[in-house]
Amino acid sequence: MFKKTLVLAALSAAIVSGTANAAAARDYVSIVGSSTVYPFATVVAEQFGKTTKFKTPKIESTGSGGGLKLFCAGVGVEHPDITNASRRIKKSEQDLCAKNGVAEIIEIKIGYDGIVLGQSKAVAPLNLSRQDIFLALAKQIPGKDGKLIDNPNMTWKDVNAALPATRIEVLGPPPTSGTRDAFVELAMEAGAKKYDDLAKLRGSTDEAEIKALMAMLGIPESAFNAKGKKVFQAVAHGIREDGAYIEAGENDNLIVQKLEANPNAVGIFGFSFLDQNADKIQGAVVDGKEPTFENIADGNYPVSRPLYFYVKKAHVGAVPGIAEYLAEFTSEKAYGMEGYLAEKGLIPMPDAERDQFRQDAKMLTPMGAL
């Protein structure tokens, strides 16, 4: 027992080190990260502050990438305890954490979310395929001869004759956003794969074949990578920069407000923002599926993804309230099928998944290496 006390004391001292003095130690949980997870975390934090002896956690919306960068910067009260993410942590981010002494990370999946292309209800809803989305937003698309050209499409009708002749104006997340990462993977990649040469490039690891496909697509030799998938992703993930796509920051509520002001614009954000603004915003149909709770829950809506948060195990016990916050978030009353987060638009996980992540939170089980 004495040895355990010494270990905890040493850990607490390590947490406090780097601050002016021991009095500078935080007495509240510090959370950063995803703008998509932010409204869910805020509701949990408010409930936690009301029903426990601990202070309400402070939450900052920085985007998934920005949050993980802050989270992985080190151990100590000057660094956040938890980061929210609308995509899974990347190996490069896990490596950065390890490099900076953040050795044990607890991964908690909280549920699922759909990425919506929202519009004002004042206009007819768009009915899009993921190929339409790629042709509207990609920086380069295949021309008539198969070679990549700068995207010439200025209206939705240019993309698909069945769509309206309104100007393409899409308000979307910046590169630091997990929503952006998930969107280009789930929507843009799927659209790009409709082109045979790009699809072949994605699956190739043969150097001669990759170079031949690059030549057919007009991709310069300087872009060569031994993994064809990397070359493919450079094309599929490239978003146009000519004004058709406007980076709208990490404030999804601001995008909703702009859609009200400009009915012809389209906004990219998480399903919960559509759910909470259903009186004035509608979601585009994608590949024949509407962005509904049911379609996302059963996997039918094609642009959907899991949501997470990550916890710095070294801070548990040194910063008060972390373990208790995890217990609140993973409780049935919060992220259960009829929990208060479902009322806010979170798509709950199946029973077995909820039980698994609740157990991981309780036991503070670190994730493995990616």
N, C-alpha and C positions, 0 to 999 in steps of 0.2 A: 504493500500500500504506500509506504514511504517512497519507494522507487517510482511508483506511478505518479505520485504527487510531484516529485522532482522533474519527471519528464514533462508533465503538463506545465509546470512553472517555467521550464526552459523554453518550451514552445511558445508560451505567452510572451516571454521576454523577446523571443525572436520576432514575433508579430509586432511588438511595440517598437523594436529597434528600427531606426530610420526616421522616427518621429522626434519631435523636440524633447519630450519626456514622457513618462508613463501616463501622465494625465491626459495626453493627447490620444490615447487609445479610444477607438470608436465604441459607442454603446448602442449602435443600431446596425442593421444589415444593409450593406451597400450593393445595389444591383444595377447593371448596365445591359445594353444589348438591343435586341430586335424590336423594331417598332410594331411588328405584328403581334408579338407576345406581350408587349407593353400593357395593353388594356387588360389582359387576363392577369398578369402579375400585379397590376395596380389594384384590382378587385381583391385578390388574395391578400395583398399587403394591408389594405384597409380593414379587411375582416380580421386579420391577424392582430393589428394594432388595437382593435376594439375588444377582442376576446381574450387577450393574454396580457401578461405583466410587462411585455417587451414593447419597445418603441416601434412605431410604424416604419418599415424599411423605406429607404430612399431609393427611388428608381429613376434612371436616366435612359432615355431612348437615343441610342447611338448607332443603331443598325447592327446586324449580326456580326459582320466583319470588324467593325469598329469596337464592338463590345468584347469580342474575343481577343483583339489586340490589347485592350486595356487589362483584361482578365489575365492574360498570359505574361504580362510585364513583370510580375514578381509576387512575392509573398510579403504581407505587411498591411497595416491599416490604411496606407496610402493607395492600396490596390483594392478593387472590388472583390466581394466575396462570391458573387454569383453573376453569371451572364446569361441572358436569354438569347435564343437563336431560332430562326425560322428555317434552318437547315442544320445538318449534322456538322460537328466540328471537322475540319480538314486535318489530314496528317501533318501538313506543314504547320498548322496552328498548334497541334499537339506537340510537335517538335519544339516550337518556340516556347511553349509552356515549360517543357522539360529543361530547356536551355536556361531559363530564368528561375529555376528552382520550384516551379509549380508541378510537383511530381505526381500527386494523386488527385485525379479529377473524377467527380461523381457525375454521371450522365443520367438525366431524368427526362424521359419523353413524357409530354403532358397530353398529347392528343393530336388531332389532324386538322388541317386547314386547306381550303381551296384558294387558288390564286384567281381572282376575278378580273375581267375586263369590264369595268363598270361604266354606265352612261346615265345621263339624266333620263327620267321617265317622260320627259317632254318630247322625246323622239322615238321612232320605231327601233326595237332592239336589233343589234347586229347578230347575224347567224354566221359564225366563222368556223373554218377548219384551222388546224394548226399550220397547214401549208399557207393559208391566207395570212396568218399572223407573221410567219417568216417573211413572206413577200412584202408585207407592209412595213416591217421594222428592221430587217437585216440591212447592214451597211452595204453588202454586195449580194447579188442574186445571180443565178445563171441566166445568160442572155439566150437569144434564139439559136446561136451556134454552140451553146453549152458552156462557153467561157463566162467567168464571173465578170459582172459589170457593176458600176455604181448604181445603187437602187434608183430607178427613174420614176417609181410609182408615187404620184402625188395625191391621188384620191383613192378611196376604197374601191371605187368602180374600176380603177386601173389594175387593182389586184385581182378582182373577180367581177365579171360583168353583172353578176346577180346582186352585188352590193351597191349601196347608194353612192352618188357622185359627190360626196362630201370630202373635204380635205382631211388627210390623215394627220391627226393631232393627238398624240398619246402622252399622257402624263404618267411617268413611271419612276421607280426607285433608282437610286444611284448605285454605282458599282460596289459600295460597301454594304449593300443590303442583302440579307439572306433571301428576301423575296425576289430580288433581281437574279441571284444565283439559281434559285429554283425555277424561275420563269424561263430563263434561257435554256436550261436543261430539259424541262418538261414540255415547253411549247416550241421554242425556236429549233432545238435539235430535232424534235419529231417532224417539224415542217421541212427542215433541210434534208432529212432522210428520204423524202419523197422523190428526190432527184438521184437517179441511179449512180452517177459518178461520185456524188458526195456520200451516198450510202456505202459504196464500195470502199471509198477512202477511209471511212470511219472504222471499218472492220479489218483493214489491211495492216500487216506487219512486214510485208515483203518490200524491201527497199526499191527494187526495180518497178514494182507495181505502183507504189506510192508516187514515185517520180513521174511515171507515165500518166497517172490520174491527175497529178498536179499540172502537168503540161496541157492536158485536155481541158482542165478548168481555168487555165491561164494564171495559176498561182506561181509566183516567182520561186526559183530554186532556193533563195535565201530563207524561205519559210519551211524548208524541209525538216521533218522530225521522223525518227525511226519508227515512231508509233503513228500510224495514219490517223488515229483517233484525235491526236493533238492538233494535227493540221485541220481536220474536220471541225473541231471545236472552235478554232480561231475564226473560221467562217461562220459557223452557226451561232456563236456567241457575240459576234460583232454587231453592235447596235448602231444604226445610222446617226449621223451628227449634223444633219442639214436642217434641223428644226421640226421634223416630223415626230421625233421622240424628244420629250422635254423632261430632264431630270428634275423631279419635284421634291427632292429631299426625303427625310425620314418621317415626315408628318403626314400620315395617311388621312387624317381628318381634313387637312388642308386640300388634299386632292379632291375629296368629296365636295368641299366648298367650291372649288374651281369648276367641277362638273355642273353644279347648279348654275353657275354664272355663264358657262359656255356649253350649251346642250350638245354641240357637235363634237366635243372632245371626248376622249376615252381615257379612263384612269385604271392603273394596275395596282391592286391592293388585296389584302387578305379578306376572306369571306366574312369575317366578323364585322368588318366595316360596312359591307353590303347589308348584312343582317340587321345592324343597328340603324341603318338609314334607308330601310326598305320603302319608306313612304315617299322618297324622292329619287332613289337610285335603283337602277336595274342592272342585272348582269348579262353579258352577251352569252349566247349559246355557243359552246365549243365542241366541235365534232358531234353535233346532234344532242349534246347533254347540257341541261341547264345547271348553273351553280347552286344547287340546293343542298340542304343539310343531308338529305337522304342519299343523293348522288355522290356526295363526298364521302359519307360514312361507308357506303358499300363499294367504293372504288371506281364507280362508273364515270364520274367527272374526271377528265384526263389531266387537268392541271391542279393536282392536289399533292400535299406533302405533309410529313410529320413536323411537329414543333417540339423544341427542347429547352431545357436550361441546364447549365453546368455549374457545379459547386466546387469550390476550393477546399478540399478536406482539411488542409492545414489550418484553416480559419475556424473550423468548428470547435467550439469549446473555448476559443480565445476571444471571438466576437460573439456577444450574447444574442441568442435567438435564432441562429441559423438552423439548427436541428428542428426546432419547433416550427419554423417557417416551412421547412420541407414536409413536416407532418401535416400541416394545414393544407398545403398545395396538393398533396397526394391523397387527401382524405376523400371518401365517397361524397361528402357534402360539397366538396369543391370540384374535383374533376371526374366525378361519377356520372353515370348515364343521365341522372336527373339532378346533377349538381348545379351550383350557382354559376359555374363557368359555361356550362352548356346553354344557359339562358343568355349568355353574352356572345354566343356564336362559336364556341369551341366545339369541335367534333370529338366526342369521347372515344377512347380506345376500347377494344373488347375487354371483358372481365379479366382474362388471363394476363393481358398486357398491363392493365392497371395494377393488378396484384403484384406483378413482377417489379415494376418500377416503384411501387409503394415499399416493397421489401428492400430494394436497393437504397431507397432514401432512409429507411429506418436503420439499416445496417451500415450505412455510409460506404457502400461497396464501390471501389474505384473501377472505372472502365478500363478495358485492356487497350493495348497498343493497336492502332489502325494499320 
